[in-house]
Amino acid sequence: ALPLPAVGEDAGPGLLAERPLLWRDQVIAVQKRGKRNYLFALDGTGALLWSSELGGGVVQRTPVIGPQGLLYLVTEDAVRAWDLEARGALRHTFVLPELAPQMPVRLSPFSKPTVGEDGSLYLVLGDGVDGVLGLDAQLRPFLFFGLNEGAGTSTPGSPAQSIDGRRLAVPTGGGAVVIDLH
């Protein structure tokens, strides 16, 4: 077991915000210390290679890493892309739309972000919006596909992209919805 490193100014104990990820020869994780989140990288022996403060907020799902070395992290109000090649520098932000003031759309339960081989990110949204949101590698929206409850999509799962990148399948209670991306 690798111990959590001491990062940031808060001397209190840290907790993993979500599951750690492996990237190249590094362990990448998000740690909650006090009210702040920190992205950090460890080598195989557990030595801290670098850390970067991510700010506050509640991490909604396990982050995903795209092919360009961008780590995509969803909090309750935004999706952010952090550059692992640049020691966790913030590169892009997409603020989640609000249903009402101070009430952003949330991810659908039982779903996690999916990243395509071109760095596109796919999120299944809930809260009555109920659809698949596609963001490019710079977190610019390029797709919204509405899921309607009449099609048996009341509890959609995580999307999966086909090997050729042309289709996205979203599992539903009654099968799957397949979206043609081209």
C-alpha positions as semicolon CSV with decimal commas, in nm:
position;residue;x (nm);y (nm);z (nm)
1;A;0,000;0,000;0,000
2;L;0,122;0,347;-0,087
3;P;0,063;0,612;0,182
4;L;-0,107;0,937;0,086
5;P;0,147;1,218;0,057
6;A;0,127;1,539;0,257
7;V;0,023;1,800;0,002
8;G;-0,101;2,156;0,044
9;E;-0,097;2,374;0,350
10;D;-0,360;2,185;0,550
11;A;-0,180;1,958;0,795
12;G;-0,488;1,741;0,849
13;P;-0,513;1,390;0,712
14;G;-0,605;1,354;0,348
15;L;-0,858;1,120;0,190
16;L;-0,870;0,986;-0,163
17;A;-1,148;1,166;-0,348
18;E;-1,185;0,874;-0,591
19;R;-0,995;0,573;-0,720
20;P;-0,634;0,630;-0,824
21;L;-0,534;0,587;-1,188
22;L;-0,219;0,456;-1,355
23;W;-0,061;0,674;-1,621
24;R;0,269;0,580;-1,772
25;D;0,481;0,477;-1,473
26;Q;0,292;0,697;-1,227
27;V;0,004;0,662;-0,983
28;I;-0,230;0,961;-1,032
29;A;-0,487;1,046;-0,766
30;V;-0,703;1,324;-0,626
31;Q;-0,680;1,384;-0,254
32;K;-0,922;1,585;-0,039
33;R;-0,744;1,777;0,238
34;G;-0,972;1,997;0,442
35;K;-1,187;2,184;0,189
36;R;-0,934;2,163;-0,096
37;N;-0,864;1,899;-0,360
38;Y;-0,514;1,816;-0,482
39;L;-0,400;1,623;-0,786
40;F;-0,077;1,433;-0,727
41;A;0,155;1,185;-0,893
42;L;0,358;0,914;-0,719
43;D;0,631;0,696;-0,859
44;G;0,624;0,317;-0,809
45;T;0,786;0,345;-0,467
46;G;0,527;0,593;-0,339
47;A;0,752;0,900;-0,363
48;L;0,568;1,221;-0,447
49;L;0,665;1,343;-0,795
50;W;0,443;1,651;-0,802
51;S;0,115;1,792;-0,674
52;S;-0,123;2,061;-0,794
53;E;-0,406;2,232;-0,606
54;L;-0,740;2,180;-0,781
55;G;-0,954;2,400;-0,558
56;G;-1,267;2,304;-0,368
57;G;-1,576;2,113;-0,464
58;V;-1,695;1,756;-0,445
59;V;-1,546;1,514;-0,697
60;Q;-1,844;1,346;-0,865
61;R;-1,681;1,047;-1,036
62;T;-1,347;0,880;-1,086
63;P;-1,143;1,100;-1,321
64;V;-1,047;0,973;-1,666
65;I;-0,727;1,032;-1,859
66;G;-0,734;1,108;-2,231
67;P;-0,471;1,009;-2,488
68;Q;-0,315;1,359;-2,480
69;G;-0,236;1,323;-2,108
70;L;-0,531;1,536;-1,995
71;L;-0,706;1,426;-1,676
72;Y;-1,077;1,511;-1,685
73;L;-1,237;1,572;-1,346
74;V;-1,607;1,638;-1,280
75;T;-1,709;1,834;-0,971
76;E;-2,059;1,946;-0,881
77;D;-2,036;2,260;-1,097
78;A;-1,783;2,199;-1,375
79;V;-1,569;1,966;-1,581
80;R;-1,200;2,054;-1,586
81;A;-0,903;1,923;-1,782
82;W;-0,567;1,906;-1,602
83;D;-0,247;1,847;-1,802
84;L;-0,044;1,559;-1,655
85;E;0,250;1,642;-1,885
86;A;0,266;1,986;-1,718
87;R;0,252;1,863;-1,356
88;G;-0,124;1,907;-1,326
89;A;-0,168;2,251;-1,484
90;L;-0,530;2,349;-1,553
91;R;-0,591;2,363;-1,930
92;H;-0,968;2,379;-1,990
93;T;-1,295;2,430;-1,799
94;F;-1,656;2,364;-1,894
95;V;-1,910;2,502;-1,646
96;L;-2,209;2,270;-1,621
97;P;-2,538;2,437;-1,718
98;E;-2,768;2,537;-1,435
99;L;-3,125;2,416;-1,391
100;A;-3,183;2,710;-1,159
101;P;-2,949;2,964;-0,995
102;Q;-2,673;2,780;-0,806
103;M;-2,813;2,440;-0,914
104;P;-2,600;2,289;-1,194
105;V;-2,696;1,979;-1,388
106;R;-2,551;1,661;-1,239
107;L;-2,430;1,342;-1,398
108;S;-2,680;1,062;-1,415
109;P;-2,643;0,811;-1,131
110;F;-2,457;0,491;-1,225
111;S;-2,262;0,666;-1,500
112;K;-1,904;0,783;-1,531
113;P;-1,729;0,994;-1,794
114;T;-1,601;0,817;-2,104
115;V;-1,307;0,947;-2,305
116;G;-1,259;0,871;-2,675
117;E;-0,928;0,809;-2,846
118;D;-0,939;1,164;-2,990
119;G;-0,975;1,308;-2,637
120;S;-1,349;1,373;-2,664
121;L;-1,535;1,335;-2,337
122;Y;-1,888;1,194;-2,307
123;L;-2,110;1,254;-2,003
124;V;-2,458;1,121;-1,932
125;L;-2,657;1,399;-1,765
126;G;-2,952;1,355;-1,529
127;D;-3,169;1,596;-1,329
128;G;-3,441;1,603;-1,594
129;V;-3,195;1,705;-1,868
130;D;-3,141;1,335;-1,943
131;G;-2,903;1,324;-2,233
132;V;-2,551;1,256;-2,353
133;L;-2,320;1,557;-2,368
134;G;-2,012;1,537;-2,589
135;L;-1,719;1,771;-2,523
136;D;-1,406;1,791;-2,738
137;A;-1,058;1,767;-2,584
138;Q;-1,070;2,141;-2,502
139;L;-1,410;2,087;-2,332
140;R;-1,611;2,263;-2,602
141;P;-1,958;2,107;-2,649
142;F;-2,016;1,940;-2,984
143;L;-2,299;1,696;-2,912
144;F;-2,615;1,674;-2,708
145;F;-2,836;1,373;-2,761
146;G;-3,155;1,367;-2,555
147;L;-3,254;1,042;-2,386
148;N;-3,623;1,008;-2,328
149;E;-3,782;0,799;-2,056
150;G;-4,027;0,646;-2,301
151;A;-3,733;0,465;-2,462
152;G;-3,644;0,296;-2,133
153;T;-3,360;0,530;-2,049
154;S;-3,463;0,632;-1,699
155;T;-3,134;0,501;-1,550
156;P;-2,872;0,517;-1,825
157;G;-2,525;0,386;-1,755
158;S;-2,180;0,491;-1,873
159;P;-2,137;0,538;-2,246
160;A;-1,900;0,318;-2,446
161;Q;-1,742;0,425;-2,775
162;S;-1,696;0,178;-3,060
163;I;-1,340;0,085;-3,156
164;D;-1,364;0,286;-3,477
165;G;-1,495;0,590;-3,283
166;R;-1,804;0,618;-3,500
167;R;-2,071;0,516;-3,247
168;L;-2,148;0,564;-2,882
169;A;-2,364;0,314;-2,692
170;V;-2,544;0,413;-2,373
171;P;-2,683;0,122;-2,172
172;T;-3,037;0,166;-2,047
173;G;-3,283;-0,033;-1,844
174;G;-3,421;-0,182;-2,165
175;G;-3,109;-0,231;-2,378
176;A;-2,892;0,045;-2,523
177;V;-2,924;0,364;-2,720
178;V;-2,668;0,382;-3,002
179;I;-2,564;0,727;-3,123
180;D;-2,396;0,774;-3,461
181;L;-2,112;1,021;-3,408
182;H;-2,032;1,083;-3,776
